[in-house]
Amino acid sequence: MKLLVQILCVLVAIALIITSSAAQGNVKSIDKGAQTNAPALSSQDSAPGTPLPSPEMESVTKALSGRWLVTMKFEPSEEMPKGAEGRGEEVWRSGPGGFTFMEEAETRTPFGVVFLTGFMWWDNADKKFCGMLCTSQNRRGCDPQGSLNDVHLSWDGKQLVVDIDSVHNGKKMLWHEVFFDITSKSFTQTGDAGEAGGPLKRVLTIHATKAEAEPHPSK
């Protein structure tokens, strides 16, 4: 269970996580000038012949782009009999042309400060989302091969679902993360874990609120 909770911390927040120095007071923002808008190029303003991101990419980018302050509630477990809380910040933004969507995150958790960068993109060949995670808790930093085989994402226009397969003590385990109730000002994120094919147990609940973008120092 300890490994599963660490996997969760890596994703958060999904993800995911930098704090605001004013509102949260403890975590230093890593990107005060992060953009909160949709990709620079879209089907409405691109020149003729310009490659465009898929409608699926445009949809998820529009829903989650921005700077979000997050509060985390960890459920009681063997390691944390009384549960625990955490907080942090997530910045979600599109890459060049809108063909990738990136989460930059920093959170304070019961396991210390966690840094992560997550990427997702639309695979036009297989018609599905793919993702990769780079985190301070991974000794290798990033795991491209493992991400392609073990990370599964889906977006139906309302919910983003992230499923991660892993093996612990010879057992195949599953991490199930859902972003839902997404509005222009807030969203909820949950993380459940357990043995694949069996019942999953709630590990974490995250509540996010949109923060006002701070002006870039050069402007």
Backbone as CSV, one residue per row, in Angstrom:
resi,resn,N_x,N_y,N_z,CA_x,CA_y,CA_z,C_x,C_y,C_z
1,MET,0.829,-1.208,0.000,0.000,0.000,0.000,0.864,1.259,0.000
2,LYS,2.050,1.170,0.676,2.920,2.348,0.699,3.349,2.734,-0.700
3,LEU,3.677,1.701,-1.535,4.070,1.985,-2.915,2.942,2.625,-3.698
4,LEU,1.726,2.160,-3.465,0.576,2.712,-4.189,0.337,4.155,-3.813
5,VAL,0.494,4.486,-2.529,0.309,5.878,-2.106,1.386,6.750,-2.723
6,GLN,2.621,6.213,-2.852,3.689,6.987,-3.480,3.385,7.240,-4.946
7,ILE,2.786,6.219,-5.630,2.390,6.413,-7.024,1.390,7.542,-7.129
8,LEU,0.456,7.573,-6.192,-0.535,8.650,-6.189,0.115,10.012,-6.038
9,CYS,1.035,10.116,-5.058,1.672,11.405,-4.807,2.386,11.897,-6.045
10,VAL,2.953,10.961,-6.782,3.640,11.330,-8.011,2.675,11.940,-9.007
11,LEU,1.477,11.420,-9.106,0.532,11.889,-10.111,-0.070,13.233,-9.767
12,VAL,-0.306,13.472,-8.502,-0.909,14.764,-8.187,0.012,15.894,-8.387
13,ALA,-1.589,15.300,-8.624,-2.050,15.619,-8.888,-1.719,15.995,-9.537
14,ILE,-3.265,13.724,-10.727,-3.564,12.840,-11.469,-2.944,13.598,-11.055
15,ALA,-2.254,14.527,-10.321,-1.651,15.012,-10.697,-1.143,15.688,-10.434
16,LEU,-0.319,16.961,-12.471,-0.861,17.268,-11.922,-0.953,18.417,-11.641
17,ILE,1.903,20.330,-9.593,1.392,20.476,-8.748,2.148,21.520,-7.879
18,ILE,3.091,22.795,-7.901,3.559,24.111,-7.419,2.525,24.825,-6.517
19,THR,2.803,25.392,-5.382,1.832,26.131,-4.550,1.950,27.635,-4.684
20,SER,0.846,28.285,-4.326,0.898,29.743,-4.366,1.499,30.253,-3.075
21,SER,2.425,31.220,-3.146,3.096,31.731,-1.955,2.158,32.586,-1.115
22,ALA,1.139,33.164,-1.724,0.232,34.023,-0.962,-0.893,33.219,-0.357
23,ALA,-1.611,32.449,-1.179,-2.792,31.746,-0.704,-2.422,30.514,0.104
24,GLN,-1.328,29.790,-0.295,-0.985,28.560,0.387,0.211,28.740,1.318
25,GLY,1.113,29.657,1.015,2.134,30.059,1.958,3.367,29.204,2.064
26,ASN,3.386,27.962,1.542,4.522,27.112,1.809,5.256,26.608,0.576
27,VAL,4.588,26.546,-0.570,5.208,25.955,-1.743,5.467,27.017,-2.774
28,LYS,6.671,27.099,-3.295,7.070,28.136,-4.239,6.618,27.783,-5.642
29,SER,5.962,28.721,-6.327,5.497,28.482,-7.693,6.664,28.317,-8.633
30,ILE,6.575,27.329,-9.578,7.635,27.095,-10.539,7.357,27.754,-11.863
31,ASP,6.161,28.315,-12.046,5.853,28.943,-13.328,4.790,29.991,-13.133
32,LYS,5.182,31.184,-12.701,4.215,32.227,-12.437,3.586,32.754,-13.717
33,GLY,4.259,32.531,-14.831,3.731,33.080,-16.076,3.042,32.035,-16.928
34,ALA,2.622,30.919,-16.337,1.998,29.866,-17.119,0.742,30.366,-17.794
35,GLN,0.550,29.939,-19.034,-0.617,30.369,-19.777,-1.833,29.564,-19.368
36,THR,-2.979,30.199,-19.290,-4.208,29.521,-18.898,-5.159,29.370,-20.069
37,ASN,-4.729,29.768,-21.269,-5.613,29.694,-22.413,-5.397,28.403,-23.183
38,ALA,-6.214,28.194,-24.212,-6.129,27.023,-25.057,-4.905,27.149,-25.966
39,PRO,-4.601,26.115,-26.807,-3.426,26.169,-27.660,-3.409,27.404,-28.542
40,ALA,-2.180,27.843,-28.891,-2.036,29.045,-29.699,-2.670,28.879,-31.074
41,LEU,-2.578,27.681,-31.620,-3.180,27.416,-32.924,-4.440,26.595,-32.746
42,SER,-5.497,26.980,-33.426,-6.733,26.214,-33.389,-7.346,26.242,-34.776
43,SER,-8.413,25.500,-34.936,-9.074,25.428,-36.235,-9.659,26.759,-36.648
44,GLN,-9.760,27.712,-35.714,-10.372,29.000,-36.026,-9.368,30.044,-36.485
45,ASP,-8.079,29.913,-36.054,-7.141,30.977,-36.379,-5.881,30.507,-37.091
46,SER,-5.821,29.257,-37.529,-4.638,28.757,-38.201,-4.674,29.063,-39.693
47,ALA,-3.481,29.151,-40.283,-3.377,29.404,-41.714,-3.731,28.142,-42.487
48,PRO,-4.170,28.273,-43.736,-4.494,27.102,-44.552,-3.301,26.157,-44.641
49,GLY,-3.540,24.870,-44.454,-2.480,23.875,-44.529,-1.719,23.665,-43.239
50,THR,-1.991,24.454,-42.197,-1.312,24.289,-40.914,-1.832,23.053,-40.194
51,PRO,-0.950,22.150,-39.737,-1.415,20.982,-38.972,-2.172,21.433,-37.730
52,LEU,-3.238,20.739,-37.402,-4.069,21.104,-36.257,-4.127,19.969,-35.243
53,PRO,-4.215,20.291,-33.960,-4.424,19.240,-32.959,-5.794,18.617,-33.144
54,SER,-5.951,17.402,-32.655,-7.221,16.700,-32.790,-8.300,17.367,-31.953
55,PRO,-9.563,17.174,-32.300,-10.654,17.703,-31.464,-10.579,17.179,-30.032
56,GLU,-10.101,15.946,-29.868,-9.976,15.381,-28.528,-8.961,16.170,-27.690
57,MET,-7.824,16.530,-28.326,-6.820,17.318,-27.622,-7.349,18.703,-27.279
58,GLU,-8.020,19.331,-28.239,-8.564,20.663,-27.986,-9.578,20.639,-26.847
59,SER,-10.356,19.571,-26.756,-11.394,19.471,-25.734,-10.805,19.369,-24.329
60,VAL,-9.844,18.443,-24.133,-9.275,18.273,-22.793,-8.430,19.480,-22.405
61,THR,-7.776,20.107,-23.388,-6.980,21.300,-23.099,-7.864,22.448,-22.637
62,LYS,-8.988,22.630,-23.309,-9.913,23.688,-22.923,-10.457,23.464,-21.516
63,ALA,-10.675,22.207,-21.149,-11.280,21.896,-19.848,-10.326,22.113,-18.671
64,LEU,-9.047,21.776,-18.839,-8.152,21.748,-17.686,-7.037,22.782,-17.704
65,SER,-6.870,23.534,-18.786,-5.790,24.509,-18.837,-5.896,25.521,-17.707
66,GLY,-4.762,25.881,-17.138,-4.755,26.912,-16.103,-3.888,26.546,-14.921
67,ARG,-3.949,27.396,-13.942,-3.197,27.237,-12.695,-4.200,26.928,-11.595
68,TRP,-3.983,25.801,-10.917,-4.951,25.308,-9.945,-4.289,25.126,-8.578
69,LEU,-4.938,25.638,-7.545,-4.515,25.381,-6.172,-5.256,24.139,-5.687
70,VAL,-4.533,23.202,-5.058,-5.154,21.940,-4.682,-4.993,21.651,-3.196
71,THR,-6.011,21.022,-2.622,-5.945,20.477,-1.267,-6.187,18.984,-1.361
72,MET,-5.440,18.208,-0.579,-5.483,16.748,-0.667,-5.892,16.130,0.665
73,LYS,-6.721,15.113,0.580,-7.111,14.359,1.767,-6.749,12.891,1.549
74,PHE,-5.803,12.370,2.354,-5.404,10.974,2.295,-6.238,10.171,3.284
75,GLU,-6.796,9.073,2.816,-7.620,8.229,3.675,-6.737,7.468,4.676
76,PRO,-7.291,7.070,5.836,-6.519,6.286,6.808,-5.970,5.002,6.190
77,SER,-4.760,4.647,6.587,-4.120,3.429,6.089,-3.185,2.907,7.183
78,GLU,-2.472,1.802,6.901,-1.533,1.269,7.892,-0.437,2.286,8.196
79,GLU,0.018,2.995,7.151,1.071,3.989,7.348,0.538,5.262,7.995
80,MET,-0.746,5.572,7.752,-1.361,6.796,8.283,-2.707,6.452,8.914
81,PRO,-2.696,5.929,10.148,-3.943,5.487,10.800,-5.012,6.572,10.880
82,LYS,-4.589,7.822,10.983,-5.549,8.918,11.089,-5.723,9.663,9.760
83,GLY,-5.143,9.135,8.709,-5.200,9.854,7.445,-4.218,11.018,7.462
84,ALA,-4.273,11.841,6.436,-3.366,12.982,6.363,-3.887,13.970,5.330
85,GLU,-3.263,15.137,5.313,-3.640,16.166,4.347,-2.400,16.696,3.639
86,GLY,-2.617,17.310,2.502,-1.532,17.919,1.752,-2.088,19.051,0.916
87,ARG,-1.198,19.791,0.288,-1.635,20.871,-0.582,-0.553,21.158,-1.614
88,GLY,-0.929,21.892,-2.639,0.045,22.202,-3.671,-0.576,22.987,-4.804
89,GLU,0.058,22.900,-5.952,-0.408,23.642,-7.120,-0.133,22.847,-8.384
90,GLU,-1.052,22.906,-9.324,-0.901,22.274,-10.631,-1.012,23.343,-11.706
91,VAL,-0.143,23.272,-12.702,-0.254,24.130,-13.874,-0.398,23.221,-15.093
92,TRP,-1.504,23.370,-15.789,-1.788,22.590,-16.991,-1.711,23.528,-18.201
93,ARG,-0.923,23.151,-19.207,-0.809,23.991,-20.394,-0.468,23.146,-21.608
94,SER,-0.772,23.690,-22.780,-0.511,22.981,-24.020,0.895,23.257,-24.505
95,GLY,1.459,22.300,-25.258,2.750,22.481,-25.889,2.593,23.177,-27.231
96,PRO,3.699,23.354,-27.967,3.656,24.047,-29.254,2.608,23.455,-30.186
97,GLY,1.771,24.332,-30.727,0.749,23.893,-31.670,-0.432,23.190,-31.043
98,GLY,-0.375,22.942,-29.738,-1.485,22.259,-29.080,-1.483,20.756,-29.245
99,PHE,-0.340,20.168,-29.683,-0.312,18.726,-29.923,0.017,17.919,-28.676
100,THR,0.458,18.580,-27.628,0.685,17.913,-26.347,0.028,18.744,-25.250
101,PHE,-0.250,18.101,-24.140,-0.835,18.774,-22.986,0.004,18.374,-21.782
102,MET,0.454,19.349,-20.999,1.431,19.101,-19.952,0.932,19.585,-18.592
103,GLU,1.236,18.778,-17.594,0.965,19.146,-16.202,2.300,19.323,-15.486
104,GLU,2.499,20.474,-14.852,3.658,20.715,-14.008,3.152,20.835,-12.575
105,ALA,3.765,20.109,-11.667,3.176,20.020,-10.340,4.208,20.009,-9.237
106,GLU,3.805,20.576,-8.110,4.581,20.495,-6.875,3.597,20.411,-5.721
107,THR,3.743,19.403,-4.881,2.831,19.241,-3.747,3.592,18.917,-2.474
108,ARG,3.026,19.336,-1.350,3.513,18.927,-0.036,2.602,17.809,0.455
109,THR,3.187,16.629,0.674,2.439,15.444,1.059,3.027,14.866,2.339
110,PRO,2.381,13.846,2.931,2.963,13.198,4.110,4.321,12.572,3.816
111,PHE,4.672,12.413,2.529,5.928,11.791,2.138,6.956,12.824,1.693
112,GLY,6.681,14.087,1.937,7.587,15.137,1.528,7.080,15.884,0.309
113,VAL,7.929,16.755,-0.219,7.559,17.527,-1.405,7.750,16.659,-2.645
114,VAL,6.753,16.643,-3.504,6.790,15.850,-4.730,6.735,16.781,-5.938
115,PHE,7.657,16.579,-6.881,7.683,17.340,-8.121,7.351,16.392,-9.272
116,LEU,6.579,16.867,-10.237,6.295,16.028,-11.398,5.994,16.868,-12.625
117,THR,6.218,16.248,-13.761,5.776,16.770,-15.044,5.124,15.615,-15.788
118,GLY,3.880,15.800,-16.204,3.160,14.771,-16.934,2.809,15.255,-18.327
119,PHE,2.862,14.351,-19.300,2.531,14.683,-20.685,1.413,13.771,-21.181
120,MET,0.525,14.315,-21.989,-0.449,13.494,-22.683,-0.586,13.997,-24.111
121,TRP,-0.894,13.095,-25.015,-1.043,13.452,-26.425,-2.016,12.482,-27.079
122,TRP,-2.519,12.880,-28.251,-3.469,12.063,-28.987,-2.721,11.292,-30.064
123,ASP,-2.854,9.953,-30.046,-2.241,9.084,-31.043,-3.211,8.940,-32.209
124,ASN,-2.919,9.632,-33.318,-3.826,9.589,-34.465,-3.871,8.220,-35.126
125,ALA,-2.802,7.438,-34.979,-2.772,6.115,-35.591,-3.708,5.143,-34.868
126,ASP,-3.612,5.122,-33.537,-4.436,4.191,-32.750,-5.704,4.836,-32.191
127,LYS,-5.871,6.154,-32.442,-7.076,6.877,-31.994,-7.289,6.741,-30.487
128,LYS,-6.256,7.127,-29.747,-6.373,7.068,-28.289,-5.379,8.054,-27.668
129,PHE,-5.605,8.380,-26.392,-4.665,9.212,-25.659,-3.509,8.356,-25.141
130,CYS,-2.330,8.949,-25.102,-1.165,8.329,-24.487,-0.587,9.302,-23.467
131,GLY,0.224,8.793,-22.540,0.773,9.668,-21.529,2.116,9.195,-21.015
132,MET,2.867,10.117,-20.426,4.150,9.799,-19.812,4.327,10.683,-18.582
133,LEU,4.986,10.132,-17.563,5.158,10.844,-16.306,6.634,10.912,-15.937
134,CYS,7.079,12.093,-15.551,8.426,12.297,-15.015,8.264,12.840,-13.601
135,THR,8.942,12.216,-12.628,8.699,12.588,-11.240,9.941,12.481,-10.376
136,SER,9.984,13.270,-9.343,11.109,13.251,-8.403,11.180,11.947,-7.624
137,GLN,10.100,11.157,-7.608,10.092,9.901,-6.874,10.482,8.710,-7.738
138,ASN,10.740,8.942,-9.012,11.187,7.881,-9.912,12.704,7.987,-10.052
139,ARG,13.443,6.958,-9.691,14.909,7.005,-9.743,15.414,7.238,-11.155
140,ARG,14.625,6.846,-12.153,15.020,7.053,-13.539,14.524,8.389,-14.090
141,GLY,13.755,9.120,-13.299,13.216,10.402,-13.755,11.974,10.235,-14.590
142,CYS,12.140,9.670,-15.799,11.017,9.395,-16.702,11.087,7.932,-17.125
143,ASP,9.955,7.376,-17.528,9.902,5.971,-17.944,9.066,5.863,-19.217
144,PRO,9.653,6.225,-20.380,8.873,6.210,-21.637,8.278,4.846,-21.971
145,GLN,9.073,3.787,-21.875,8.574,2.468,-22.230,7.466,2.012,-21.299
146,GLY,7.679,2.211,-19.995,6.653,1.828,-19.036,5.377,2.619,-19.210
147,SER,5.517,3.899,-19.564,4.335,4.731,-19.766,3.490,4.219,-20.915
148,LEU,4.140,3.835,-21.999,3.395,3.354,-23.164,2.665,2.052,-22.868
149,ASN,3.253,1.212,-22.018,2.654,-0.094,-21.733,1.701,-0.087,-20.548
150,ASP,1.945,0.780,-19.581,1.235,0.678,-18.306,0.297,1.838,-17.989
151,VAL,0.369,2.930,-18.740,-0.468,4.093,-18.481,-1.574,4.168,-19.523
152,HIS,-2.820,4.254,-19.061,-3.976,4.282,-19.963,-4.835,5.490,-19.606
153,LEU,-5.140,6.317,-20.610,-5.927,7.525,-20.383,-7.164,7.531,-21.270
154,SER,-8.231,8.134,-20.749,-9.437,8.318,-21.547,-10.098,9.631,-21.153
155,TRP,-10.735,10.263,-22.133,-11.426,11.541,-21.926,-12.721,11.490,-22.711
156,ASP,-13.865,11.689,-22.024,-15.162,11.636,-22.692,-15.805,13.008,-22.835
157,GLY,-15.005,14.051,-22.607,-15.537,15.400,-22.668,-15.941,15.945,-21.316
158,LYS,-16.048,15.065,-20.313,-16.437,15.481,-18.965,-15.501,14.951,-17.889
159,GLN,-14.937,13.775,-18.119,-14.070,13.162,-17.126,-12.769,12.700,-17.777
160,LEU,-11.652,12.921,-17.066,-10.359,12.383,-17.470,-10.042,11.217,-16.545
161,VAL,-9.801,10.047,-17.121,-9.523,8.843,-16.346,-8.094,8.379,-16.639
162,VAL,-7.348,8.120,-15.581,-5.976,7.639,-15.704,-5.866,6.306,-14.963
163,ASP,-5.502,5.242,-15.668,-5.281,3.933,-15.065,-3.813,3.559,-15.233
164,ILE,-3.176,3.146,-14.143,-1.760,2.783,-14.179,-1.589,1.376,-13.618
165,ASP,-1.000,0.496,-14.425,-0.708,-0.870,-14.002,0.681,-0.927,-13.381
166,SER,0.838,-1.753,-12.344,2.149,-1.963,-11.725,2.172,-3.354,-11.098
167,VAL,3.372,-3.803,-10.734,3.532,-5.098,-10.067,4.197,-4.861,-8.722
168,HIS,3.580,-5.377,-7.654,4.113,-5.210,-6.303,4.029,-6.545,-5.582
169,ASN,5.182,-7.033,-5.116,5.252,-8.339,-4.442,4.642,-9.443,-5.288
170,GLY,4.910,-9.369,-6.589,4.430,-10.405,-7.506,2.974,-10.285,-7.902
171,LYS,2.287,-9.263,-7.412,0.877,-9.086,-7.735,0.694,-7.906,-8.683
172,LYS,-0.220,-8.043,-9.634,-0.525,-6.965,-10.555,-1.497,-6.001,-9.863
173,MET,-1.092,-4.758,-9.742,-1.870,-3.761,-9.038,-2.375,-2.701,-10.016
174,LEU,-3.421,-2.007,-9.601,-4.013,-0.972,-10.442,-4.198,0.314,-9.644
175,TRP,-3.791,1.420,-10.256,-4.077,2.756,-9.731,-5.115,3.393,-10.654
176,HIS,-6.237,3.820,-10.103,-7.353,4.358,-10.883,-7.617,5.789,-10.436
177,GLU,-7.417,6.744,-11.335,-7.532,8.164,-11.004,-8.569,8.821,-11.916
178,VAL,-9.433,9.650,-11.344,-10.499,10.287,-12.113,-10.554,11.778,-11.797
179,PHE,-10.592,12.611,-12.851,-10.833,14.042,-12.736,-12.274,14.284,-13.183
180,PHE,-13.104,14.874,-12.330,-14.511,15.038,-12.673,-15.056,16.324,-12.052
181,ASP,-16.346,16.587,-12.300,-16.966,17.847,-11.859,-16.107,19.037,-12.285
182,ILE,-15.635,18.996,-13.517,-14.727,20.022,-14.026,-15.519,21.236,-14.492
183,THR,-15.214,22.391,-13.915,-15.813,23.651,-14.346,-14.675,24.625,-14.633
184,SER,-15.024,25.839,-14.984,-14.004,26.853,-15.247,-13.294,27.300,-13.975
185,LYS,-13.828,26.932,-12.809,-13.262,27.400,-11.544,-12.821,26.286,-10.601
186,SER,-13.182,25.034,-10.875,-12.835,23.969,-9.940,-12.931,22.597,-10.595
187,PHE,-12.346,21.618,-9.942,-12.560,20.214,-10.306,-12.236,19.343,-9.096
188,THR,-12.678,18.082,-9.156,-12.399,17.101,-8.108,-11.601,15.961,-8.723
189,GLN,-10.680,15.422,-7.949,-9.801,14.356,-8.421,-9.749,13.274,-7.349
190,THR,-9.944,12.020,-7.725,-9.881,10.924,-6.766,-8.873,9.885,-7.231
191,GLY,-8.300,9.165,-6.274,-7.377,8.085,-6.577,-7.731,6.840,-5.789
192,ASP,-7.934,5.723,-6.483,-8.243,4.448,-5.857,-7.162,3.437,-6.244
193,ALA,-6.905,2.470,-5.382,-5.859,1.485,-5.639,-6.275,0.119,-5.131
194,GLY,-5.674,-0.919,-5.720,-5.949,-2.273,-5.293,-5.414,-3.268,-6.295
195,GLU,-5.636,-4.545,-5.999,-5.183,-5.592,-6.906,-6.047,-5.591,-8.159
196,ALA,-5.409,-5.720,-9.315,-6.130,-5.699,-10.586,-7.186,-6.801,-10.616
197,GLY,-8.390,-6.434,-11.025,-9.487,-7.392,-11.088,-10.283,-7.490,-9.806
198,GLY,-9.809,-6.854,-8.735,-10.507,-6.897,-7.462,-11.052,-5.534,-7.091
199,PRO,-11.644,-5.412,-5.921,-12.177,-4.116,-5.484,-11.050,-3.120,-5.211
200,LEU,-11.290,-1.872,-5.545,-10.315,-0.820,-5.305,-10.707,-0.018,-4.065
201,LYS,-9.717,0.529,-3.383,-9.952,1.285,-2.164,-9.544,2.736,-2.377
202,ARG,-10.379,3.646,-1.916,-10.088,5.068,-2.028,-8.829,5.406,-1.215
203,VAL,-7.874,6.065,-1.866,-6.636,6.475,-1.226,-6.582,7.980,-1.020
204,LEU,-7.073,8.722,-2.018,-6.889,10.165,-1.992,-8.039,10.886,-2.685
205,THR,-8.397,12.050,-2.146,-9.350,12.950,-2.795,-8.718,14.327,-2.863
206,ILE,-8.787,14.935,-4.040,-8.195,16.255,-4.265,-9.284,17.213,-4.716
207,HIS,-9.264,18.412,-4.170,-10.144,19.483,-4.620,-9.265,20.610,-5.161
208,ALA,-9.572,21.042,-6.378,-8.777,22.080,-7.035,-9.632,23.301,-7.317
209,THR,-9.033,24.472,-7.135,-9.702,25.727,-7.468,-8.791,26.541,-8.370
210,LYS,-9.382,27.222,-9.352,-8.605,27.998,-10.315,-7.989,29.209,-9.625
211,ALA,-6.710,29.442,-9.893,-6.005,30.602,-9.371,-5.814,31.600,-10.500
212,GLU,-5.822,32.874,-10.155,-5.572,33.893,-11.158,-4.141,33.814,-11.630
213,ALA,-3.936,33.865,-12.935,-2.581,33.810,-13.485,-1.817,35.066,-13.094
214,GLU,-0.597,34.902,-12.632,0.226,36.046,-12.273,0.974,36.552,-13.502
215,PRO,1.163,37.859,-13.652,1.835,38.376,-14.830,3.279,37.938,-14.918
216,HIS,3.749,37.712,-16.144,5.133,37.298,-16.350,6.053,38.474,-16.015
217,PRO,7.214,38.215,-15.346,8.099,39.311,-14.935,8.561,40.198,-16.080
218,SER,8.633,39.625,-17.301,9.141,40.399,-18.427,8.094,41.344,-19.023
219,LYS,6.859,41.215,-18.561,5.783,42.030,-19.139,5.444,43.210,-18.229
